Amino acid sequence: MGVGVQAECPDTTFPRQRTHRPFPPHRSPGSRLVQSEPTAQSLSAEHRFDRDTLTPGDHRRALLELAADLGGRLRDAGQAADGLTLTVRYADRTTTTRTRTLPEPTHHTRPLAATAYALHEKLGLQRARVRAITLRAESLIPAADTARQLTLDPDDDRSITLEAVTDRARARYGPGTIKPATLSTPRPNASPARPAPPTSPRGPATPGLPFCR
């Protein structure tokens, strides 16, 4: 119907056409537009050694440190990882990368560290001078969508309880407040501590003055 014809009709002929305003497509009454932010698909952490090292113990300590860091960040973000990638960089700047799917999506340090250890052992490093290790959590999904398989291992429950304590301490005091006992001990390749100055049977010598017998 043309505009001229509509203008000649009574006002009551087109009440809905004059007053009704349809909602925009794909939007229901009372709804609001929400801009969804893209979520990260992976998280990574890197450990650089002070000097090139070939000690397996140092490698495992670094892997545990990286797994604890990734686990804490995943829990803070409410995410879980379905895969883990290990990258080892050597003294000659070459790298080796291995990836493995986790038995189940997780954000707990213990299964992340266990998978990292398995990837490291699979490399079969022998006398390799390692300069850095990178661990990347991949295929991230919301932690609320995951289901944890129950086990009969009491260590699992203890580790999760300790994680909750660690998370609260980190949120209040900052990262590194509480560490696994393995990371709290001095590293084997760390510089030896300076010996304490000799003391007299009568007590410590006065600083700046010669010791008198």
C-alpha positions in Angstrom: 0.0 0.0 0.0 1.4 3.4 -1.0 2.0 6.3 1.3 -0.7 8.4 -0.3 -3.3 5.7 0.1 -2.4 5.2 3.7 -2.7 9.0 4.4 -6.3 8.9 3.2 -7.4 6.2 5.6 -8.8 6.9 9.1 -6.4 7.0 12.0 -7.7 3.8 13.5 -6.9 1.8 10.4 -3.2 1.3 11.0 -2.8 1.6 14.8 -0.2 -1.1 15.1 1.8 0.1 12.1 2.1 3.6 13.6 2.9 2.6 17.2 4.6 -0.8 17.1 8.4 -0.9 16.7 9.7 -4.4 16.2 12.7 -5.6 18.2 16.0 -5.9 16.3 16.6 -9.3 14.7 17.9 -12.1 17.1 17.1 -10.0 20.1 14.2 -10.8 22.5 12.4 -8.2 24.6 14.3 -7.3 27.8 17.5 -8.8 26.5 20.8 -6.8 26.4 23.8 -7.1 24.1 26.8 -8.8 25.7 30.3 -8.4 24.3 32.0 -11.7 25.0 35.8 -11.4 25.5 38.0 -14.0 23.8 39.5 -16.5 26.3 43.1 -17.6 26.1 43.6 -21.0 24.4 46.9 -21.6 26.2 49.2 -20.5 29.0 52.9 -20.9 29.1 55.7 -20.6 31.7 59.5 -20.7 31.1 62.4 -21.5 33.4 65.8 -20.2 32.4 68.8 -21.8 34.2 71.6 -19.6 35.6 74.0 -21.7 33.6 73.6 -24.6 31.2 72.8 -27.7 33.2 72.7 -31.4 32.5 71.6 -32.6 35.9 68.3 -34.4 35.8 67.4 -33.3 39.3 67.7 -29.6 38.2 65.4 -30.4 35.3 62.7 -32.0 37.5 62.8 -29.1 39.9 62.2 -26.7 37.1 59.4 -28.8 35.8 57.7 -28.8 39.2 58.1 -25.1 39.5 56.5 -24.6 36.1 53.7 -27.0 36.8 52.9 -25.2 40.1 53.0 -21.8 38.3 50.7 -23.0 35.5 48.3 -24.7 38.0 47.9 -21.6 40.1 47.3 -19.4 37.0 44.7 -21.9 35.6 42.9 -22.0 38.9 42.9 -18.2 39.2 41.4 -18.0 35.7 38.8 -20.8 36.3 40.3 -22.9 33.5 41.6 -26.4 33.0 44.1 -27.7 30.5 43.5 -30.7 28.3 47.0 -30.9 26.9 50.6 -30.1 27.9 53.6 -29.2 25.7 57.2 -29.4 26.9 59.9 -27.5 25.0 63.6 -27.9 26.0 66.2 -25.4 24.7 69.8 -26.5 24.6 73.1 -24.7 24.8 73.5 -24.7 21.0 70.0 -22.9 20.8 68.3 -26.0 19.3 65.0 -27.1 20.8 63.0 -30.3 21.3 59.2 -30.2 21.7 56.9 -32.9 22.9 53.1 -32.7 23.5 50.7 -35.0 25.3 47.0 -35.0 26.0 46.3 -35.2 29.8 44.3 -38.2 31.1 41.6 -35.6 32.0 41.4 -31.8 31.9 42.9 -30.4 35.1 44.3 -27.4 36.8 45.9 -29.2 39.6 49.7 -29.1 40.0 50.3 -32.8 40.7 48.9 -34.3 37.4 50.5 -31.4 35.5 53.9 -32.2 37.0 53.4 -35.9 36.5 52.7 -35.4 32.8 55.7 -33.0 32.5 58.0 -35.6 34.1 56.8 -38.2 31.6 57.4 -35.9 28.7 60.9 -35.1 30.0 61.8 -38.8 30.5 60.6 -39.5 26.9 63.2 -37.2 25.6 65.9 -39.5 26.9 68.4 -36.7 27.5 71.9 -37.9 28.1 74.6 -35.4 28.8 72.5 -32.6 27.2 73.3 -29.1 28.3 69.9 -27.6 28.9 69.6 -23.8 28.9 65.8 -23.3 29.4 62.6 -25.3 29.8 59.1 -24.1 28.7 55.8 -25.7 29.7 52.6 -24.8 28.0 49.1 -25.7 29.0 46.9 -26.1 25.9 43.3 -26.7 24.9 41.9 -24.7 27.8 38.3 -25.2 28.8 36.2 -23.8 31.7 37.0 -25.7 34.9 33.3 -25.8 35.7 32.8 -28.1 32.7 35.3 -30.7 33.9 34.7 -33.7 36.1 37.5 -35.0 38.4 37.8 -38.8 38.5 37.9 -40.1 42.1 40.9 -42.0 43.2 41.9 -44.0 46.3 45.2 -42.1 46.7 45.1 -40.0 49.8 48.0 -37.9 48.5 45.6 -36.5 45.8 43.3 -35.1 48.5 46.2 -33.7 50.5 47.7 -32.0 47.4 44.4 -30.4 46.5 43.9 -29.2 50.1 47.4 -27.7 50.1 46.7 -26.0 46.8 43.7 -24.2 48.3 45.9 -22.9 51.1 48.6 -21.9 48.6 46.0 -20.1 46.4 44.7 -18.1 49.4 48.2 -17.2 50.5 49.2 -16.2 47.0 46.1 -14.0 46.6 46.9 -12.2 49.9 50.7 -12.0 49.9 51.7 -12.5 46.3 53.3 -15.3 44.3 56.0 -17.5 45.8 54.7 -17.2 49.4 54.3 -21.0 49.8 56.3 -23.4 47.7 56.6 -27.2 47.5 59.2 -28.6 49.9 61.3 -29.7 46.9 61.6 -26.1 45.7 62.4 -24.7 49.1 65.7 -26.6 49.4 68.9 -25.1 47.9 69.6 -26.2 44.3 72.5 -28.7 43.8 74.2 -26.3 41.3 73.7 -23.2 43.5 76.7 -21.3 44.6 77.9 -22.4 48.1 77.1 -20.2 50.9 79.9 -18.1 52.4 81.3 -19.7 55.7 80.5 -17.9 58.9 83.4 -16.0 60.6 85.2 -17.9 63.3 84.0 -17.3 66.8 85.8 -17.2 70.1 84.9 -19.7 72.9 84.0 -16.5 74.8 81.6 -15.3 72.1 81.8 -13.8 68.6 84.6 -11.5 67.8 83.8 -7.8 67.7 83.5 -6.6 64.0 86.3 -4.4 63.0 88.6 -5.4 65.9 91.4 -8.0 65.9 90.6 -11.2 67.8 92.7 -11.3 71.0 93.6 -14.6 72.5 
